Amino acid sequence: MKTYKKLQEDISTITESQVTVGGAARSAHSDFGVHRVDHPEQLVRLNSFLKAFTQREFIEPKNAVSQLRHKLNLAGLDFDWNNSSELSTDESTKLPLKRWGGSFGTTPTHNLLKQGFYTSDNISEFNNGVGLVLKIDLFQDDDGLYEIDAKIVPNNEE
C-alpha cells in the first residue's frame, strides 16, 4: 500500500519530467476562435475535426449526427436536427449552419413593417453573403454498418 508521501512524490515526478499521453494537445479550438468560420483557416480546423470524428463506422447514423451537432455547438455552430430528421444514402444531406443560433430582429436598413423581422444565419453577412452547410454523405457497408463523410462547405444554393 502506498503512503500519501510516496503518492505525492510520484505525481510530482510525472508532472516534472515525464511526457504523458496526448503530446502536443492538438485541438480544433484555437486562440483565434474556431467560431470565426468566415476565415478559411478555421474552416480547415473544423473540417479536420469532422474527418477525425467520422473515421469510424456507425451502427446508427442519426445518433452520430446528434453527437456531431453537440460537438459543433461547442464551436458556436448549430443546425436543425431532431428525432424526425432523416438521412439518405442516395444523395447528400445538406444541413444549413447557424452561428450562435442565428440572428433575429431588425437592422437600420431593414424595413420591419414591409418585410417582417430580419432573420439570418449570422454567417453569411460576415462571409460575403455566402452561408455554410454541413454536407453529409452516408454509405452503408455490406456488413450493415454506416460510413459518414461530413464536411462544412459553402452554401451555393442561396
LINVEN-V161368 format. One line per field, one symbol per residue. phi: phi as a letter, one per 40 degrees, with the letter a starting at -180 (. if undefined). psi: psi as a letter, one per 40 degrees, with the letter a starting at -180 (. if undefined). burial: + if it has 9 or more other ideal C-beta (glycine too) atoms within 8 Angstrom, else -. Layout:
phi = ???
psi = ???
burial = ???
This chain:
phi = .cccccccccccccccbcccchfcfcaccacchcccccbdcccccccccccccccbbbcbcccccccccccccccgbaacaacccbbbccaccbbccbcfggbaiabccbccccbgccbacgbccbbfgbcbbccbbbbbcccgcbbbbbacbccccc
psi = hiidddddddddddddehhihdbefiidiiddheegeehddddddddddddddeeiiidhddddddddddddddeeiiihhadeiiihediihhhhiihfeaihbiidehhdddeaihiieeddeeffehiiihhhhhhhideeiihhhhihiigee.
burial = ------+--+--++-------------+-+---++-+----++-+++++++-++---+--++-++++++-+++-+-+++-----+-+-----+++++++--+---------+-----+-+++++--+--++++++++++-+---++++++++--+---
